[in-house]
Amino acid sequence: MTKFMTWLLVAISFVICAPSISNADSRQLLSSFRDWDAFVLKTDAGETICYMISVPKTRTPSNLRHGNPFITITHKPAREIRNEFNFIAGYSFQRGSTVQVTIDKQRKEALFTEQDGAWAYDSKQDDNLVAAMKRGNSLTLNARSGRGNATSYRFSLSGFTAAHNAITNACR
């Protein structure tokens, strides 16, 4: 996926996920690290938010329209939030369903869903996911759409640790 599409997805995600962010906010690309991009956002309210984003390498089944799925890891120091894992699918999940996360075909976790987003159940799970992602090579998310379709997304973890270090340093 092109850098333009990644930037577009980031802009859309913050419009959807953080309606208090105004047009006066300042986003800056810290750097691109292989398959992950790291950003810092300074809101006009004075809050600094650091996040990293990646898009899937594969999407299955290939005959479905998947939207524009992506993962973010976010630090919001003013709110004492670190390592917040978020998966945006681009379509609504089946009500009451979970998204299954598998890292390197070993570690398995469930995420709760709401509309088109999926999150860890608590900050401990966020931290555990990030630690496993630092050690891993790939992450797979299995979900069920609101129409009942089983979907799967494989993300590369190449560059994850470097991007995480960049957002951690920017949001000390």
N, C-alpha and C positions, 0 to 999 in steps of 0.2 A: 504494500500500500504506500502511496506517495506521502511525503511529508505534509503536503497540503491537506490531504484527507485526514491525517492525524491531527493537524491543527484544527481543522473543522470539527472533528469529533470532540476535541477538548473544549472548544468554545461552546458547542451544543451541550455537552455534559454539564458545564458549569452554569449555563442558563437554566437547565432543567433542575439540577441538583442544588443549586445555591441561588435562589431568586433574589437574595439581598445584594448580590454582586452587581454593581452598576457598570455602565459603559466607561466610566472614568478609571476603572481598575486597570492595573498594569500587569500583564503577563510577560514573562521572559523565559525563553528557552535557555536552560542551563547548559545542556549538551544532549547529543544523541549518543547512546551507548548500544551499539549493535541493534538489537530488536526493541529497545526501550528508549523513550525520550523523557527527559527530566525537566520540569518547569518550576518556577516560583511565581506566585501571584501575590501582589500587594493590593489589597482592597482599599477603596477610598475611606473606609472606616478604620484603617490602620492595621488590619489583620494581615499577617503573612501566612500563606498556604503554599505548601510545597507538595508536588505530586509527580508521579511518573505514570506513563501510559504505554500500552502495547496493544497491537491488533493481532488476531489469530493468523497462524500460518495456514491452517486448513479448517474447513467448515463442512460438516456432513449432516444430512445428505446433501449432495450437490444440486439436486433438482428443486430445492426450496429457496425462497427468498429469505435471507437471514437478517436483513437490515445491516447495520454497521456495528457489530459487536466490538467491545474493547474492555480491557481491565485497567483500573487505576489503583495505585497505592498512594495514600494521602497522609500528610502530617499537617495538623492544625494546632500549633503550639498554644495559641491563646485559649483554646478550648481543651487543652491537655489531651488531644487525640493524636496518636501515632500509629502508623502502619495500617490505616483503615483500608481494607480490601473491598473493592467494589467491581462487580461485573455488570456491564450494561449490554443487554442482548439486542436491543433495537426492535423488539417485539414483546408483547406481554407474555409472561409465563403462565402456565396453568395454575389456577387458584389452589393454594395449599401445597404446591409442589416445592421441592428443594432442588438446588443445583449441586451435583456431585463433583467435587474437585479431586483429581488424582495427579500427584506429582511423581514423575518417573515410574509410573505403573505400580507404585508402592503405597505412598501415603494417601489416604482417602479421608475426605472431610465433606460435610454437608453445609450448604449455605442456605439461609432463608431467602425467600423471594417476595417482592412486592412490585407489581406492575412489570416493568422491564428491567428491574435491578435485582441484584443478589448480593448479600453481605454476609460476613461472619456473624455469629450469634453474640460475640463479646470481644473485648480487646485482647483477651488471652488467646482466643482462636486467631485473631488477626496476627498477633506476634508469632504464633506457631506456624501459620501459613508463610509469613515472610521469611522466617528462619529456614523452613523447608525449601522455599523457592530459591534462597541464596545457595543452597547445596545442590539444587536440581538442575536438570537440563531442559525438561519440558513439563508443561502443565496442561491437563485436559479437563474441560468442563463439559458435563453432560446435563442437559436440561430437557424440559418438556414445555412446548409452546402452549399458548392458550387454546389452540386448535387441536392439541393432543399429539403434535408431531414430536418425536424424539430427535434432538439435535446434539451435536458434539462439536467442540472447538478445541484445537490444539494450539497452544501458545509456546513460543520459544522463550527460554529463560536466559538466553545469551545476552549479556550486558545488564542483567537484573541487579547484581551486586553493585556494580559501578554506578548505575542510576540511583539505587537506594542510598549509597554513600553520598551522592551529590545532593539529594533532597534533604538528607539528614544534616549535612553540613550547612545547607542554606537555611534550615529551620531550627537552629540551635536555640 
